[in-house]
Amino acid sequence: FLARDLRKDNNTMLWWGVLGLTDQHVHDRVDQNYYNLAIQLYQEEALRLNPDAIEEKRGGSKITFYEEFRFLLMQHWTLYNSMYYSNYVAAQLGIWKDRTTNKLQTLLAKMGIKLTEARQKFVHMKASLKDRLPDMLAEHAQAFDLDEVVFGTFRKERRSGNPICATDCIHICSAMLYATPSGSEDWTDCFYKAYDATRWCAEREELWDGVVGGHSPAVQRAIDLHQVPSPPLPL
């Protein structure tokens, strides 16, 4: 909160702080107690800097606290895959030990979500299912050891354009950073691409839309990074 003490606090500085905290949480660099305490402090700052509705001007946005599922890139992927490749869900359901993924399929069935629905892009799922998803998961969470399937984080709500989620920014920018250089590129090119994308996420939202829009190579790279094969079954 040095920026506040220096009277240079604004939404851009707050979002940089949110991204830093989210990166630490996503990559397990801080424990849950530290994260929860930091989230409370950031939530107070978000309320202080964003007390009113989104600005009327084009491109206006506000930073808001919300609860997000511990799923991977759900807004850019299918519900099934975002759950299957979630470290949290995989650990709780023992997915890597169960190649049939019966527990995940059983959970979806109990929630009344058909596999055909769960395997299409989440944004294209029926609105009624997406609206009911939090309640359906809460109903069955305890039976499947998913009591902590949601966590507090932040996103940018915008007058024009989809919300920008802090966790998505971290997953996508991290994948750009750790990408294997191609052609005449080297690791410094990967660094600057990731740096630019992170900066656009914070300051130039219209450029960030270009990074994640359409058939985005950046989003696909983040997905590919997490699609690791299941370990072989013991003989």
Secondary structure, DSSP 8 states (H G I E B T S, - for coil): -HHHHTT---HHHHHHHHHHHHHHHHTT-S-HHHHHHHHHHHHHHHHHH--SS--SSTT-EEEEEEEEES-SSGGGSBHHHHHHT-HHHHHHHTGGG-TT-HHHHHHHHHTT--HHHHTSBGGGS-HHHHHHHHHHHHHHTGGGT-TT-EEEEEEEEESSS--EEHHHHHHHHHHHHT----TT--HHHHHHHHHHHHHHHHH-HHHHHHHHSSS-HHHHHHHHHH---------
